[in-house]
Amino acid sequence: HPWPLTARYVAKQGFSSAVDFAKALRAQSLQQAGRGWNATRTTMPRWMLEDRPCGAEPPDVELKSSVLEHARASLATKSGTESEKTLPTGGTMKIWRRSADCGACGVASGSVPLWRTEFRIANASPEEVFNVLVAKGAEPKWNSRVLRSNFTGFHGGARGVHEEFQSPKTLFYTWPPRELWEWQVANYSRATHTFLVAVTSQNSPATPQFSSKAVTAAQCMAAFELSLPADGADDTLVAVTQHLNPNVGAAAHLSFLWISEGERLLADFAAALATQAAQLRS
């Protein structure tokens, strides 16, 4: 017991205090009742009366959920002109191409190719390929097309990305570099052991341009689904959707040159991704 007080003394003092509190509460309640207020009127602040959970507030993931939903829908569709292309690292890439409207970040909507591809990366797990794709800040180190990339903040469960990439060059025309301001999201399904990474353009540029010579483009959707093959090999099946409006503007009459380079660019990206994933494993 609390020395040098006796247990009886402590109990007596506690009981006395409880009785005094009850008397004071009753007196104040009677006084309050005499005011004649409506039964629903209270002096309590509203936040004290709301039925809120005791835990932390759930995070805002509205933007992330919206982008992931769009990504899954775009990956679920395989339609249009179908072809195959041999990859520089071996294997083949299945390609479906159709046209669809795309516009964002101040770029006027226009009909541009929507690419849907599938390929296999040998000797690399979905986790390893995911780690390469999700690290957008490091992409210029392995993807020669991406000149610069950095992060611009977080919103709604998504990460802001600003990147500048080299446009394709042809014998007839040299396109200036393009810049994108995007939201990047990611998801993992434990049930299917499937990773999903997606980026889509923001409504407007979030930071200054990297280069005054660059042209703002619109990325309506770039989604990458990574899964295990059915044969049980230690490989990764990659499904991709790419829907980019390069904003060719006055050079619209030469847009066919950009389209003709599309398959080659997709194949080069797949090869670079496979190479980087292999380096990550080693």
N, C-alpha and C positions, 0 to 999 in steps of 0.2 A: 504494500500500500504506500501512498505518497508520504514519505517521512518528512517532518515529524508529525503530520496530520493523521488522524485516524480515518479509516474508511467510513465509519458512521458519520463523522463530521463532514467529510466531503460530500456524501450522499445527501445529507440534510441541506447543505448549502445549494446543491444543484436542484433539488426539489423545490426549494424556496424560490429560486430564480425562475423556474418554469411556471410556478403559480403566479408570480408577479407579472410575467410576460402575458399569460393568458388573461389576467384581469385588465391589463393595459390595452390589449388587442380588442377585448370585448367593449371597453369604454369608447375606444376610437371608432369601432365599427358602428356603435349606436349613434355616435355623433355624425358619422358619415351618412347613415341612413336618414337622419333628420334633414338632410339637404334636399331630399325629394328628387334626386337625379333619376333619369331613365336607367333601367336595369342593365343596359348594354354600354352605358357610358363609363369610361375608365380614364385614369390619369397615367396609366402605363404607356410607355412608348410602344409603337406598333411592332418593332422587331422583337420585343420580349414576348409577344403573344402569338407570333407566327409558329406554325408547326414545322420546325426545321430539324433535319437529322443532326445527331450529335457529332458526327464525323466531319471531316473536311469537305468543303464545297467541291462538287465534281468539276473536272476541268472542262473548258470550252473546246470541243472538238467538232463543232458544226462544219467548219470549212474542210477539215480532214475527211469527215464522213461523206461530204458532198463530192469531193474529188475522187475518193475511192469508189464511190458508186458509179461515177462516170467512167472511171478506168475499167471496172469490171464489165460494164456494158459494152465498151468499145472492144475489149479483148474477146468477148463472147461472139462477136460477129466476124465471120470469114466469108467475104463475098467480093465480087469483081473479077478482074483479069488475074488469072493464076499463072505463076511461073516458078522456076527454081533457079538458084544460082549457087555455083560452087564457091565455098569459102576459102580464103587464102590459107587458113589453118587446117583445112580438111573438112570433109562433110559437106552437106548442102543446106541451103536455106530455102524454105518454102515461102513464097511471097504471094500476097493478094493485094491488088490495088484497085481502088475505086475513087471517085471524086465526091467531095463533100465540102460544104461551106465552112470556113474558118475565119475568125476575126476577133481580135482582143488587143488590149493595151494600146488603144488608139489606132490600130491597124484595121482598115475597112474590111468587112467580110467579103470573101470571094471563094470561088470553087477551086480547090487545090487537091492534090492527091492525099488520100488517107491510106497509109500503108499498114498492113497486118502481116507479120512475119513469124516464123518459128524456126528455131535451130537448136542444136545440141552442143554443149561445151563439155568436152571429155576431161576426165580426171580433175574435176572441180565440183565441190558440193554447192548446193543452193546458198548455204551460209557464206561461203567464200565469194560467190558471185554477187550476193546481196551487199557485202561489205565494200565491194568495188563500186557498185552503182550508187549506193546511198551517200558516199563521200564525194559530193559534187565539188567541194573545194579543192580536191586533189585530182580532179579529172584532167586538167591540162597536162599533168605529168604522163598520162598514158594515152589520151585521146588527142592526136595531133590537130584535130579540127577545132578543139576548144582552146582559145587563146588565153582567156582570163575568166576567172570565176571566183565569186565570194558570196557570203551570206549577208542578208539584209534584215534579219529579225524573225520573230515568230508571231503567229496569229492563228487562233482557232484550231490548234493542233497541227499546223503546217509551218514549214520553215521557208523563209524567203531566200531566193537564189537569183543572183545577177550574173549572167555569163555572156561572153562575146565569142562567137565562133566564125571560123573561116568559111566563106562561101565557096562553092565549087568553081574551078577555073576550067574554061574550055578554050579551044583554038580561036573561037570567034569573040569571046567576051569574058572580061574579068569582073566578077561581082564584088562589090564592097563587102566587108564583114558585116555580120548581123549581131544584134544584141537582143537578149531576152531577159525579162523580169518575171520570175515564176514563183509558184508555190510548190514545194516538194513535200510529199507525204509518203508514209510507208506503213505496212501492215504485215502481220505474221499469223497464219492459221495453224494452230497446234494440231488440229484434227487431220489436216491434209499435208502438213509440213510444207506449206507453200508460202513464199514471200511475194509481196507486191510493192513495187516502187512506182510512183507516178509524179509527174510534174505538169503543171498547166499555167498559162500566163496569168499574171495579175491584171487588175483592171487598168492600172496606169503605172508608169515607171516609179519605183520607190527610191531610187538613188540617181545621182548624175551619171551620164554616159561614160563608158570607158574611153571611147574615141569619138571625136566629132565627125569622123568619116563613116562611122558605122550607121547602119539602118536598123530601126526597130522592127523586129519580126514578131509573129504571134504563134505561140505554141498552144494549140487548142488541147492537145493531149499527147503525152509521151508516157506510155505505161509498160512496165516490165514485170511479167509473172514468172517466178522461178520455182520449179518443182522437180521432184525426183522422177526418173524414168521408170516405166513399169517393169523393165527387165532386171531391176535391182542393181545396176551398175552405179559406180561412184561418179556419176555425171550429173549435169543440170540441163533440164529442158527449159528453154527460154522462149516465152511468147511475148511479142512486142506489138504495140500500136504506136504509130508515129503520124501525127497530123499537124504539120507545120505550114503556116502561111509565111513565105519569105518576104512578102511585101515588095514585089518587083517594081511596082509603080509604073513609071514611064517606060520601063523596059519590058512591059507585058508581052510585047511581040516576040521576046526572046525567052519567055518562060519555059518553052519546050526544052531548052537547053538544061534548065535546072531539073526538070522532070526526068530527062534522059539520064541524068547523073544520079537519080534517086536510088536505084538498085545498088549501084557501086558504093555509094556512101553507106548504105545499110550494111552491106557485106564487110566494108572496111571497119565499121564500128563493131560488128560482131567479132571480127578477128582480133581487134585491139582489146576488147573485153575479155576474150578467152585468154589472151596472152597475159594480161594483168592479173586475172584470177589464178593462173598457174604460178606467177611470180609470188603472189600472196601466199600460196600453199607452201612454196619452197622457202 
